[in-house]
Amino acid sequence: MRRPALEYSAKSVVRVEFYTRSYQVSGDAEVNRWRLADVLNDKQRPYVLLHNAVRIPLGTSAQTSNELARAAQYLQVTKDAIVFAIPHEASEMELAKQQYLAGLYADRAQVGATSVSPPFELRGMVHLRRLAHLRQALEDLPADFMPMTHVEAIYLPDPRVKVSADLAVINRHVAELFALSTEGVRPDKAGFRKP
């Protein structure tokens, strides 16, 4: 009897990078089939538990960041404090990642989105099941964590500092401003886009 592949197990460990208003935090989180948005939208727990975590204050120089970086075997990150999160590559989760992303693209309209959640402005693409009118689309979007592809996050206190990711999960609940635009919409793709 063959054992099921690790990516089909109920939970797998994925390295995740969280950005709050004050910190960049990375650590290992348990995620079901690379679905970080599901973990963040789970109302049962108000935090995400990270293993092998490192936190670095935002807005410091590289040398100061290294001096102020702190490690913790376990660290709780409060979900309400998360501005956005980036799941990282995990070779054993490649198929699950591809299936998740293909599901985002399948039968969906891609729309440009801008989320202003100081100290970040995030730009990317959201994937809508239906797009009749932008106003209705804005009202229909979930108010909590939602996936965004082709993301560029600009750190507003120093716009030279940018974070790019093929996929991020953004917290709409903490966004001060959120806009959708059909201008500059990228053509549909069937999977992950490499920069």
Backbone as numpy.savetxt, mean C-alpha at the origin, in Angstrom:
# Nx Ny Nz CAx CAy CAz Cx Cy Cz
1.24 -38.02 -1.72 0.41 -36.84 -1.72 1.29 -35.60 -1.72
1.01 -34.67 -2.66 1.80 -33.44 -2.75 1.35 -32.44 -1.70
2.33 -31.75 -1.14 2.01 -30.67 -0.19 1.63 -29.44 -0.98
0.65 -28.69 -0.53 0.30 -27.45 -1.23 1.44 -26.45 -1.14
1.56 -25.64 -2.16 2.59 -24.60 -2.18 2.34 -23.62 -1.05
3.41 -23.01 -0.55 3.33 -22.06 0.55 2.35 -20.93 0.24
2.31 -20.47 -1.03 1.47 -19.33 -1.36 -0.02 -19.63 -1.23
-0.41 -20.90 -1.13 -1.81 -21.24 -0.97 -2.20 -21.44 0.49
-1.23 -21.34 1.40 -1.56 -21.51 2.81 -2.38 -20.32 3.28
-3.02 -20.49 4.42 -3.91 -19.45 4.93 -3.16 -18.14 5.18
-2.01 -18.22 5.76 -1.24 -17.01 6.06 0.20 -17.20 5.62
0.80 -16.15 5.11 2.21 -16.15 4.75 2.84 -14.87 5.28
4.12 -14.91 5.50 4.83 -13.74 6.00 5.37 -12.94 4.82
5.06 -11.65 4.81 5.50 -10.74 3.75 6.14 -9.53 4.41
7.24 -9.06 3.85 7.87 -7.83 4.34 7.01 -6.66 3.88
6.63 -5.80 4.82 5.77 -4.66 4.51 6.42 -3.39 5.02
6.29 -2.35 4.24 6.81 -1.03 4.61 5.61 -0.12 4.86
5.51 0.43 6.07 4.43 1.33 6.44 4.98 2.75 6.55
4.17 3.70 6.11 4.50 5.12 6.29 3.39 5.75 7.12
3.79 6.35 8.24 2.87 7.12 9.06 3.24 8.59 8.86
2.61 9.47 9.60 2.97 10.89 9.47 4.36 11.18 10.02
4.86 10.30 10.90 6.13 10.56 11.55 7.22 9.53 11.27
6.83 8.32 10.82 7.81 7.24 10.71 7.66 6.44 9.43
8.79 5.86 9.04 8.82 4.78 8.05 9.11 3.53 8.89
8.24 2.53 8.78 8.36 1.32 9.58 8.33 0.13 8.64
9.27 -0.78 8.78 9.23 -1.99 7.97 9.33 -3.20 8.90
8.69 -4.27 8.47 8.71 -5.49 9.26 7.95 -6.59 8.54
7.97 -7.77 9.13 7.30 -8.93 8.56 5.89 -9.03 9.13
4.90 -9.13 8.24 3.50 -9.22 8.66 2.88 -10.48 8.05
1.93 -11.06 8.77 1.19 -12.20 8.23 0.08 -11.67 7.33
0.08 -12.17 6.10 -0.87 -11.72 5.09 -1.45 -12.95 4.41
-2.73 -12.91 4.12 -3.38 -14.00 3.41 -3.29 -13.77 1.91
-2.55 -14.60 1.21 -2.42 -14.55 -0.25 -2.05 -13.16 -0.78
-1.13 -12.48 -0.14 -0.59 -11.19 -0.58 -1.63 -10.08 -0.56
-2.70 -10.26 0.21 -3.79 -9.28 0.26 -3.63 -8.38 1.49
-2.73 -7.44 1.39 -2.46 -6.52 2.49 -3.68 -5.66 2.80
-4.44 -5.26 1.78 -5.63 -4.44 2.02 -6.61 -5.16 2.93
-6.73 -6.48 2.79 -7.64 -7.24 3.66 -7.20 -7.17 5.12
-5.90 -7.28 5.35 -5.37 -7.19 6.72 -5.66 -5.81 7.30
-5.42 -4.77 6.51 -5.62 -3.40 7.00 -7.09 -3.06 7.20
-7.97 -3.66 6.41 -9.40 -3.39 6.54 -10.09 -4.26 7.58
-9.38 -5.20 8.18 -9.95 -6.07 9.21 -10.27 -5.23 10.45
-11.54 -5.11 10.77 -11.99 -4.28 11.89 -11.76 -4.94 13.25
-11.40 -6.23 13.27 -11.21 -6.93 14.53 -9.99 -6.42 15.30
-8.95 -6.02 14.57 -7.72 -5.54 15.22 -7.41 -4.11 14.78
-7.19 -3.23 15.72 -6.88 -1.83 15.38 -5.40 -1.60 15.04
-4.63 -2.68 14.99 -3.20 -2.55 14.72 -2.74 -3.72 13.85
-1.53 -3.57 13.29 -0.85 -4.64 12.57 0.36 -5.01 13.41
0.55 -6.29 13.64 1.69 -6.76 14.40 2.82 -7.10 13.44
3.99 -6.49 13.65 5.16 -6.73 12.82 6.21 -7.48 13.62
6.92 -8.35 12.93 8.04 -9.09 13.50 9.30 -8.58 12.80
10.42 -8.53 13.51 11.69 -8.03 12.95 11.51 -6.63 12.37
10.97 -5.74 13.16 10.62 -4.40 12.70 11.75 -3.41 12.89
11.76 -2.41 12.02 12.69 -1.29 12.11 11.88 -0.03 11.87
12.08 0.98 12.72 11.40 2.27 12.52 12.42 3.37 12.38
12.15 4.28 11.45 13.03 5.41 11.18 12.18 6.66 11.13
12.56 7.71 11.85 11.78 8.96 11.78 11.86 9.57 10.38
10.77 10.14 9.92 10.76 10.83 8.63 11.41 12.20 8.76
11.91 12.70 7.66 12.42 14.06 7.62 13.80 14.24 8.19
14.57 13.17 8.32 15.93 13.28 8.84 16.91 12.94 7.73
18.13 13.40 7.87 19.16 13.08 6.89 19.49 11.60 6.97
20.19 11.10 5.96 20.54 9.68 5.93 21.35 9.29 7.16
22.32 10.12 7.53 23.15 9.79 8.69 22.32 9.83 9.97
21.50 10.87 10.13 20.66 10.98 11.32 19.65 9.85 11.36
19.09 9.47 10.19 18.14 8.35 10.14 18.76 7.08 10.67
20.01 6.82 10.26 20.69 5.61 10.73 20.91 5.66 12.24
21.23 6.85 12.75 21.46 6.99 14.19 20.16 6.85 14.99
19.03 7.29 14.40 17.75 7.26 15.10 16.93 6.00 14.82
17.39 5.16 13.90 16.67 3.92 13.58 16.64 3.03 14.81
15.50 2.41 15.02 15.34 1.51 16.16 14.70 0.21 15.68
15.22 -0.88 16.19 14.71 -2.20 15.85 13.89 -2.74 17.01
12.93 -3.59 16.67 12.13 -4.26 17.70 11.77 -5.65 17.18
11.84 -6.63 18.06 11.47 -7.97 17.64 10.00 -8.00 17.23
9.15 -7.32 18.01 7.73 -7.19 17.68 7.33 -5.74 17.85
6.49 -5.27 16.95 6.05 -3.87 16.99 4.62 -3.80 16.48
3.77 -3.09 17.19 2.40 -2.85 16.73 2.36 -1.50 16.02
1.73 -1.49 14.86 1.51 -0.25 14.11 0.00 -0.01 14.10
-0.42 1.10 14.67 -1.84 1.43 14.72 -2.34 1.74 13.32
-3.41 1.08 12.91 -3.92 1.23 11.54 -4.34 2.66 11.25
-4.94 3.34 12.22 -5.37 4.72 12.00 -4.21 5.66 11.71
-3.00 5.27 12.11 -1.82 6.11 11.89 -1.18 5.88 10.53
-1.54 4.81 9.86 -0.90 4.46 8.59 -1.43 5.36 7.48
-0.52 5.99 6.74 -0.88 6.79 5.57 -0.92 5.88 4.34
0.13 5.07 4.16 0.13 4.08 3.09 1.10 2.97 3.45
0.94 1.84 2.78 1.75 0.66 3.04 2.13 0.00 1.72
3.33 -0.57 1.69 3.84 -1.22 0.48 4.24 -2.65 0.82
3.57 -3.65 0.21 4.03 -5.03 0.39 5.23 -5.28 -0.53
6.21 -6.00 -0.03 7.41 -6.23 -0.84 7.40 -7.61 -1.47
8.29 -7.78 -2.42 8.41 -9.03 -3.16 8.69 -10.18 -2.22
8.09 -11.30 -2.48 8.38 -12.54 -1.77 8.29 -13.64 -2.82
9.40 -14.26 -3.12 9.44 -15.23 -4.21 8.41 -16.34 -4.05
8.19 -16.80 -2.82 7.23 -17.87 -2.61 5.79 -17.40 -2.79
5.58 -16.07 -2.86 4.24 -15.51 -3.04 4.02 -14.96 -4.45
4.92 -15.23 -5.37 4.85 -14.64 -6.71 3.52 -14.94 -7.41
3.07 -16.19 -7.39 1.82 -16.54 -8.05 0.64 -15.82 -7.40
0.60 -15.80 -6.08 -0.48 -15.12 -5.37 -0.47 -13.63 -5.70
0.71 -13.04 -5.78 0.83 -11.61 -6.14 0.28 -11.36 -7.54
0.69 -12.19 -8.49 0.23 -12.03 -9.87 -1.29 -12.20 -9.97
-1.84 -13.17 -9.24 -3.29 -13.38 -9.25 -4.02 -12.19 -8.64
-3.47 -11.65 -7.55 -4.09 -10.50 -6.90 -4.10 -9.30 -7.84
-2.97 -9.03 -8.47 -2.88 -7.89 -9.38 -3.74 -8.09 -10.62
-3.77 -9.31 -11.15 -4.62 -9.58 -12.30 -6.08 -9.32 -11.94
-6.46 -9.66 -10.71 -7.82 -9.39 -10.25 -8.13 -7.90 -10.19
-7.13 -7.08 -9.85 -7.34 -5.63 -9.84 -7.61 -5.10 -11.25
-6.91 -5.67 -12.23 -7.03 -5.19 -13.60 -8.23 -5.77 -14.33
-8.69 -6.96 -13.94 -9.74 -7.66 -14.67 -11.05 -6.88 -14.65
-11.57 -6.61 -15.84 -12.87 -5.96 -16.00 -13.02 -4.70 -15.16
-11.97 -3.95 -15.04 -12.03 -2.73 -14.25 -11.47 -1.55 -15.05
-11.96 -0.38 -14.74 -11.44 0.85 -15.34 -10.31 1.38 -14.46
-9.23 1.78 -15.08 -8.14 2.42 -14.34 -8.34 3.92 -14.38
-8.24 4.53 -13.22 -8.46 5.97 -13.12 -7.32 6.56 -12.30
-6.82 7.70 -12.76 -5.78 8.40 -12.01 -6.33 8.89 -10.68
-5.52 8.81 -9.64 -5.96 9.24 -8.32 -4.85 10.02 -7.63
-5.24 11.02 -6.87 -4.32 11.79 -6.04 -4.89 11.84 -4.63
-4.06 11.44 -3.68 -4.46 11.47 -2.27 -3.47 12.35 -1.52
-3.97 13.40 -0.89 -3.12 14.28 -0.11 -3.37 13.95 1.36
-2.37 13.31 1.94 -2.40 12.91 3.35 -1.09 13.37 3.97
-1.01 14.65 4.36 0.26 15.17 4.87 0.89 14.26 5.91
2.17 14.04 5.78 3.14 14.77 4.97 3.36 14.21 3.56
2.41 13.43 3.02 2.60 12.84 1.70 1.51 13.26 0.73
1.90 13.34 -0.53 0.94 13.40 -1.63 1.20 12.15 -2.46
0.17 11.34 -2.64 0.30 10.10 -3.38 -0.43 10.21 -4.70
0.22 9.76 -5.76 -0.40 9.73 -7.10 -0.28 8.33 -7.65
-1.32 7.88 -8.31 -1.29 6.55 -8.90 -2.60 6.24 -9.58
-2.87 4.95 -9.69 -4.07 4.48 -10.39 -4.91 3.65 -9.42
-6.22 3.89 -9.45 -7.15 3.03 -8.73 -7.94 2.26 -9.77
-8.47 1.14 -9.37 -9.16 0.23 -10.29 -10.61 0.11 -9.86
-11.51 0.61 -10.73 -12.92 0.70 -10.39 -13.72 -0.36 -11.15
-14.67 -0.97 -10.46 -15.53 -1.97 -11.10 -16.41 -1.33 -12.18
-16.85 -0.13 -11.91 -17.64 0.58 -12.92 -17.29 2.05 -12.85
-17.32 2.69 -13.99 -17.00 4.11 -14.05 -18.00 4.78 -14.98
-19.05 5.30 -14.40 -20.02 6.05 -15.19 -19.73 7.54 -15.09
-19.37 7.96 -13.89 -19.13 9.38 -13.64 -18.16 9.49 -12.47
-17.20 10.41 -12.54 -16.20 10.52 -11.49 -16.82 10.83 -10.13
-17.85 11.66 -10.12 -18.49 11.99 -8.84 -19.05 10.74 -8.18
-19.75 9.93 -8.95 -20.31 8.69 -8.41 -19.20 7.73 -8.00
-18.13 7.67 -8.79 -17.00 6.80 -8.45 -16.40 7.20 -7.10
-16.23 8.50 -6.87 -15.70 8.97 -5.59 -16.61 8.56 -4.43
-17.90 8.67 -4.63 -18.83 8.31 -3.57 -18.87 6.81 -3.32
-18.57 6.01 -4.35 -18.62 4.56 -4.23 -17.33 3.94 -3.69
-16.23 4.69 -3.69 -14.96 4.14 -3.24 -15.01 3.82 -1.75
-14.29 2.78 -1.34 -14.26 2.48 0.11 -13.58 3.61 0.88
-14.03 3.83 2.10 -13.50 4.92 2.91 -12.24 4.53 3.66
-11.91 3.25 3.65 -10.76 2.80 4.42 -9.57 2.53 3.50
-8.92 1.40 3.67 -7.72 1.08 2.91 -8.07 0.52 1.54
-7.42 1.05 0.52 -7.66 0.57 -0.83 -6.36 0.49 -1.61
-6.26 -0.48 -2.53 -5.04 -0.62 -3.32 -4.93 0.46 -4.39
-3.70 0.86 -4.66 -3.40 1.82 -5.71 -2.15 1.29 -6.43
-2.17 1.31 -7.75 -1.01 0.83 -8.51 -0.26 2.02 -9.11
0.95 1.74 -9.57 1.81 2.75 -10.22 1.94 4.00 -9.33
2.32 3.79 -8.10 2.28 4.83 -7.07 3.59 5.61 -7.00
3.43 6.92 -6.84 4.55 7.78 -6.48 4.08 8.60 -5.29
4.80 8.48 -4.17 4.50 9.23 -2.96 5.56 10.32 -2.80
5.11 11.54 -2.70 6.01 12.69 -2.56 5.94 13.16 -1.12
7.08 13.28 -0.49 7.16 13.77 0.89 7.10 15.30 0.83
6.00 15.89 1.23 5.74 17.32 1.03 6.75 18.26 1.69
7.28 17.97 2.89 8.29 18.88 3.45 9.57 18.96 2.61
9.87 17.93 1.83 11.02 17.93 0.94 10.65 17.14 -0.31
10.06 17.81 -1.33 9.57 17.12 -2.53 10.62 16.33 -3.30
11.89 16.52 -2.97 12.93 15.70 -3.62 12.88 14.26 -3.13
12.25 14.05 -1.97 12.14 12.70 -1.39 10.86 12.06 -1.93
11.04 10.97 -2.68 9.90 10.28 -3.30 10.02 8.78 -3.08
8.88 8.15 -2.98 8.81 6.69 -2.85 7.97 6.20 -4.02
8.48 5.24 -4.78 7.73 4.67 -5.90 7.45 3.20 -5.62
6.28 2.75 -6.05 5.92 1.34 -5.86 4.93 0.93 -6.94
5.00 -0.32 -7.33 4.02 -0.85 -8.28 2.66 -1.01 -7.62
2.67 -1.25 -6.31 1.43 -1.39 -5.56 1.62 -0.82 -4.17
0.64 -0.06 -3.74 0.59 0.41 -2.35 -0.87 0.32 -1.90
-1.06 0.27 -0.60 -2.40 0.32 -0.04 -2.48 1.63 0.71
-3.43 2.47 0.30 -3.53 3.81 0.88 -4.70 3.86 1.87
-4.56 4.71 2.86 -5.58 4.91 3.87 -6.40 6.14 3.50
-7.55 5.93 2.88 -8.40 7.06 2.48 -8.97 7.78 3.69
-9.07 7.08 4.80 -9.65 7.68 6.01 -8.82 8.86 6.52
-7.49 8.84 6.30 -6.64 9.93 6.78 -6.34 10.98 5.70
-6.85 10.76 4.49 -6.60 11.71 3.41 -7.36 13.00 3.66
-6.65 14.11 3.56 -7.32 15.41 3.67 -8.01 15.75 2.36
-7.42 15.35 1.25 -7.97 15.59 -0.08 -7.81 14.32 -0.90
-8.80 14.03 -1.75 -8.71 12.86 -2.61 -9.41 13.20 -3.92
-8.75 12.95 -5.04 -9.32 13.29 -6.35 -9.10 12.16 -7.33
-10.06 12.01 -8.24 -9.94 11.08 -9.35 -9.89 11.87 -10.64
-9.20 11.33 -11.64 -9.09 12.00 -12.92 -8.96 10.95 -14.02
-9.71 11.16 -15.11 -9.56 10.25 -16.25 -8.48 10.73 -17.20
-7.93 11.92 -16.97 -6.83 12.42 -17.80 -5.57 11.63 -17.50
-4.86 11.26 -18.53 -3.61 10.55 -18.35 -3.78 9.14 -17.85
-4.96 8.55 -18.04 -5.20 7.18 -17.60 -4.31 6.24 -18.40
-3.67 5.34 -17.69 -2.78 4.38 -18.35 -3.61 3.29 -19.01
-3.11 2.74 -20.11 -3.86 1.65 -20.75 -3.92 0.44 -19.82
-4.97 -0.37 -20.00 -5.12 -1.57 -19.19 -3.95 -2.50 -19.38
-3.51 -3.12 -18.31 -2.47 -4.13 -18.35 -2.96 -5.33 -17.58
-2.35 -6.46 -17.84 -2.81 -7.69 -17.21 -1.99 -8.09 -16.01
-1.16 -7.20 -15.48 -0.34 -7.59 -14.33 0.52 -6.49 -13.83
1.55 -6.89 -13.12 2.48 -5.97 -12.48 3.27 -5.19 -13.53
3.50 -3.92 -13.30 4.33 -3.11 -14.19 5.65 -2.85 -13.51
6.72 -3.19 -14.19 8.05 -2.90 -13.66 8.45 -1.50 -14.11
9.06 -0.69 -13.21 9.45 0.66 -13.58 10.57 0.66 -14.60
